[in-house]
Amino acid sequence: MEEFQAVSGRFEVETREEVQRLRELVSQLKSTLEELQNSKMYSNNAEIAAAEARKSDLTAKKAKLDENLASARQFRVLLQQQLQKAFQSQVGDQQTAQTAI
């Protein structure tokens, strides 16, 4: 009977120590998880901020390109008009020269 009580007592002590060790491990894991979540959130926030800055930069560049494209189209129309006038003038000069002959 005494041997059973001794074995039982050792088992109880070992089990309590194991439970305490597991509680500490769970606490440590929770703490590590919180740290990882916070650092990941910070990382995601930094990545989001960088992406938003890049988006803003690209939007500004797109607006500038759109402006340049509109200007180029206006310039093309002007050149086409000048070319058409020059062509009409040349055709008119040729017709005048032919009627003079």
Secondary structure, 3 states (H helix, E strand, C coil): CHHHHHHHHHHHHHHHHHHHHHHHHHHHHHHHHHHHHHHHHHHHHHHHHHHHHHHHHHHHHHHHHHHHHHHHHHHHHHHHHHHHHHHHHHHHHHHHHHHHC
